[in-house]
Amino acid sequence: MSTGPEAPQHDDHGQHFHRFLILGKEKLFFYHLALYKDSGHNYQAVFTFEVPVALRDKYLEDLKANENKWVFYSLYCPDHFELPKLKEGKEFNVHLERVLVSDNGDTRTFQTMTENLTKVVCKPTDVLHFRKLGGMDYPDYLTYLVFGEGKEIHIAHQLAQHPNFDEVVTVTPDQTIDPATLKKAPTFVIESIKDPKEAAKESKLKKGQKYQGKINGSSPLIDFTVGRQGWWNRTSLNNT
């Protein structure tokens, strides 16, 4: 198992090596780990990929052992390609990684869990959200993208103006969210919390607590309980 802080690098001499956060247990979702720097990684994107059963099982087994720890999981692609190519459909190779987080949340160490590369598939229909960063002001209220399936719902903090914080949390809603709506990864606005308009030092959402949000800021209120945090970055995200 190889280990390194924030390594391998996303970008190396114009070569783009992408990482995708893994979310969920029943149905897996994948979230591109973005950077504001104009480096080929300045995209916020949500996907569903086709992954081999063996890779899925290895991830789920390790997650079970670390579910109550500050540990994340990602796919790392060592092959160069421009991220927008995924919108057209693409096969690519990945390693499975375990991501260990420092006590203050500011440093991440990536541990490669697989010896051999594994091929995954992205179809055009697997692209739920894809937006290049920039040109978006801070919102008035805490705003996320919402996606998932059934009662296993994920919310990813919308990356508006720089600097900011990147966070993904799994939540359990009290009400059923329309599956067709979730496939569009719309915004989810929490009007009880003002947007910090900065690289917040910690999450504004506390595990185990209940909050209310509105899809696209206009739907009836949806009550939800905060579960496991699947990603947090306020440091390398903002490097320019």
C-alpha positions as CSV (number, residue, x, y, z in Angstrom):
1,M,0.0,0.0,0.0
2,S,1.5,3.3,-1.0
3,T,0.9,6.4,1.1
4,G,1.4,10.1,0.5
5,P,0.0,13.5,1.7
6,E,-2.1,15.0,-1.1
7,A,-0.2,12.7,-3.5
8,P,-0.1,11.8,-6.3
9,Q,-0.7,15.3,-7.4
10,H,-3.9,16.2,-9.4
11,D,-1.7,18.1,-11.9
12,D,1.8,17.4,-13.1
13,H,3.4,19.5,-15.9
14,G,0.1,19.8,-17.8
15,Q,-1.0,16.2,-17.2
16,H,-4.4,15.9,-15.5
17,F,-4.8,13.1,-13.0
18,H,-8.3,13.1,-11.5
19,R,-9.8,12.0,-8.2
20,F,-13.4,11.1,-7.5
21,L,-14.8,10.8,-4.0
22,I,-16.9,7.6,-3.4
23,L,-20.3,8.0,-1.7
24,G,-22.9,5.6,-0.6
25,K,-23.5,1.9,0.2
26,E,-26.5,0.8,-1.8
27,K,-25.9,2.8,-5.0
28,L,-22.5,4.4,-5.4
29,F,-22.1,8.0,-6.4
30,F,-18.8,9.8,-7.4
31,Y,-17.9,13.4,-6.8
32,H,-15.0,15.1,-8.6
33,L,-12.4,16.6,-6.2
34,A,-12.1,20.1,-7.5
35,L,-9.5,22.9,-7.3
36,Y,-10.2,26.6,-8.0
37,K,-6.8,26.8,-9.7
38,D,-7.1,26.9,-13.5
39,S,-5.5,23.4,-13.8
40,G,-8.0,21.2,-15.5
41,H,-9.6,20.4,-12.1
42,N,-11.7,23.6,-11.8
43,Y,-15.0,21.7,-12.2
44,Q,-17.7,20.7,-9.7
45,A,-19.2,17.5,-11.0
46,V,-21.3,14.5,-9.8
47,F,-21.4,11.1,-11.5
48,T,-22.5,7.5,-11.3
49,F,-19.9,5.1,-12.8
50,E,-20.0,1.5,-13.6
51,V,-17.4,-0.1,-11.3
52,P,-16.4,-3.8,-10.9
53,V,-18.0,-5.8,-8.1
54,A,-14.6,-6.6,-6.6
55,L,-13.7,-2.9,-6.3
56,R,-17.1,-2.0,-4.8
57,D,-16.8,-4.9,-2.3
58,K,-13.3,-3.8,-1.2
59,Y,-14.5,-0.2,-0.6
60,L,-17.6,-1.3,1.4
61,E,-15.6,-3.7,3.5
62,D,-13.1,-1.0,4.4
63,L,-15.8,1.6,5.0
64,K,-17.5,-0.7,7.4
65,A,-14.3,-0.8,9.5
66,N,-13.9,3.0,9.4
67,E,-17.4,4.3,9.2
68,N,-17.2,6.2,12.5
69,K,-13.7,7.6,11.8
70,W,-12.7,10.7,9.8
71,V,-11.8,8.6,6.7
72,F,-12.8,9.2,3.1
73,Y,-12.6,7.1,0.0
74,S,-11.7,8.0,-3.6
75,L,-10.9,6.7,-7.0
76,Y,-7.6,8.0,-8.4
77,C,-7.0,7.9,-12.2
78,P,-3.3,8.0,-13.2
79,D,-4.1,8.4,-16.9
80,H,-4.2,11.9,-18.4
81,F,-7.5,13.2,-19.9
82,E,-9.5,16.4,-19.8
83,L,-12.4,16.1,-17.4
84,P,-15.1,17.3,-19.9
85,K,-14.5,14.2,-21.9
86,L,-16.6,12.3,-19.4
87,K,-19.7,14.1,-20.7
88,E,-19.2,12.2,-24.0
89,G,-18.7,8.8,-22.3
90,K,-15.4,7.3,-21.4
91,E,-13.6,4.3,-19.9
92,F,-10.6,4.9,-17.7
93,N,-8.4,3.2,-15.1
94,V,-8.4,3.8,-11.4
95,H,-6.9,2.8,-8.1
96,L,-9.0,2.7,-4.9
97,E,-7.8,5.0,-2.2
98,R,-8.4,5.4,1.5
99,V,-8.1,9.1,2.6
100,L,-6.9,9.7,6.2
101,V,-7.6,13.2,7.7
102,S,-5.6,15.1,10.3
103,D,-7.3,16.1,13.5
104,N,-7.8,19.7,12.3
105,G,-9.1,18.6,9.0
106,D,-6.6,20.5,7.0
107,T,-4.3,17.7,5.8
108,R,-5.3,14.5,3.9
109,T,-3.1,11.4,3.3
110,F,-4.0,9.2,0.4
111,Q,-3.4,5.5,0.8
112,T,-3.6,3.3,-2.4
113,M,-5.6,0.2,-1.5
114,T,-5.3,-1.7,-4.8
115,E,-2.2,-3.2,-6.5
116,N,-3.6,-3.3,-10.0
117,L,-5.5,-0.7,-12.0
118,T,-9.3,-1.3,-12.5
119,K,-11.3,-0.1,-15.4
120,V,-14.5,1.9,-14.7
121,V,-17.0,3.2,-17.2
122,C,-18.8,6.6,-17.4
123,K,-21.7,7.0,-19.8
124,P,-23.2,10.3,-20.8
125,T,-26.2,9.5,-18.6
126,D,-23.9,9.0,-15.6
127,V,-23.1,12.8,-15.6
128,L,-25.6,14.3,-13.1
129,H,-23.9,17.7,-12.6
130,F,-21.0,19.4,-14.4
131,R,-20.0,23.0,-14.0
132,K,-16.8,24.9,-14.5
133,L,-15.9,27.0,-11.4
134,G,-16.1,30.8,-11.6
135,G,-18.7,33.4,-12.2
136,M,-20.9,32.6,-9.3
137,D,-21.3,34.9,-6.3
138,Y,-21.7,33.6,-2.7
139,P,-25.3,32.8,-2.0
140,D,-27.1,34.3,1.0
141,Y,-27.8,31.0,2.6
142,L,-25.9,27.7,2.9
143,T,-26.4,26.0,-0.5
144,Y,-25.6,22.4,-1.5
145,L,-26.2,20.2,-4.5
146,V,-28.5,17.2,-3.6
147,F,-28.3,13.8,-5.2
148,G,-28.6,10.1,-4.3
149,E,-31.2,7.4,-4.2
150,G,-34.0,6.4,-1.8
151,K,-33.2,7.3,1.8
152,E,-29.4,7.5,1.1
153,I,-29.1,11.1,0.0
154,H,-25.9,13.1,-0.4
155,I,-25.4,16.9,-0.3
156,A,-22.3,18.6,-1.7
157,H,-21.5,22.3,-0.8
158,Q,-22.0,24.4,-3.9
159,L,-18.6,25.8,-4.9
160,A,-19.4,29.5,-5.6
161,Q,-17.0,32.3,-5.2
162,H,-13.3,31.7,-4.1
163,P,-12.3,31.1,-1.3
164,N,-14.7,28.5,-0.2
165,F,-15.0,25.0,1.4
166,D,-15.7,21.7,-0.2
167,E,-17.9,19.3,1.8
168,V,-20.0,16.3,1.1
169,V,-22.4,14.8,3.7
170,T,-24.8,11.9,3.6
171,V,-28.2,12.8,5.0
172,T,-31.4,11.0,5.8
173,P,-34.6,13.0,4.7
174,D,-37.9,12.5,6.4
175,Q,-39.7,13.0,3.2
176,T,-39.2,11.1,-0.1
177,I,-37.4,13.2,-2.8
178,D,-38.5,12.6,-6.3
179,P,-35.9,10.3,-8.1
180,A,-36.1,12.3,-11.3
181,T,-35.3,15.4,-9.3
182,L,-32.3,13.8,-7.7
183,K,-30.9,12.8,-11.1
184,K,-30.5,16.5,-11.9
185,A,-28.5,17.2,-8.7
186,P,-30.4,20.5,-8.0
187,T,-29.5,23.0,-5.4
188,F,-30.6,22.5,-1.8
189,V,-30.9,25.7,0.2
190,I,-30.8,25.7,4.0
191,E,-32.2,29.1,4.9
192,S,-31.7,28.8,8.7
193,I,-27.9,29.1,8.1
194,K,-26.2,32.1,6.4
195,D,-23.5,31.2,3.9
196,P,-20.1,32.0,5.6
197,K,-18.8,33.5,2.4
198,E,-15.3,32.2,3.2
199,A,-13.3,29.0,3.6
200,A,-15.1,28.0,6.8
201,K,-12.9,26.3,9.5
202,E,-15.5,23.6,10.2
203,S,-18.8,22.3,8.9
204,K,-22.0,24.3,9.6
205,L,-23.9,21.0,9.7
206,K,-23.6,18.9,12.9
207,K,-23.8,15.1,12.7
208,G,-27.0,13.7,14.2
209,Q,-28.8,17.1,14.1
210,K,-31.9,17.9,12.1
211,Y,-32.2,20.7,9.6
212,Q,-34.6,21.8,6.9
213,G,-33.9,22.6,3.3
214,K,-35.6,23.6,0.0
215,I,-34.8,22.1,-3.4
216,N,-33.8,25.0,-5.7
217,G,-34.7,27.2,-2.8
218,S,-38.4,27.0,-3.6
219,S,-39.8,23.5,-2.8
220,P,-41.7,22.6,0.3
221,L,-39.4,22.2,3.3
222,I,-37.6,18.9,3.6
223,D,-36.5,17.8,7.0
224,F,-33.3,15.8,7.1
225,T,-30.8,14.4,9.6
226,V,-27.1,14.8,9.1
227,G,-25.1,11.6,8.8
228,R,-21.5,10.8,7.8
229,Q,-19.3,13.4,6.3
230,G,-17.7,12.0,3.2
231,W,-15.4,14.9,2.2
232,W,-13.9,18.1,3.7
233,N,-11.4,20.5,2.1
234,R,-10.8,24.1,2.8
235,T,-7.0,24.2,2.1
236,S,-5.8,22.8,-1.3
237,L,-9.1,23.6,-2.8
238,N,-8.3,27.3,-2.6
239,N,-4.6,27.2,-3.7
240,T,-4.0,29.4,-6.8
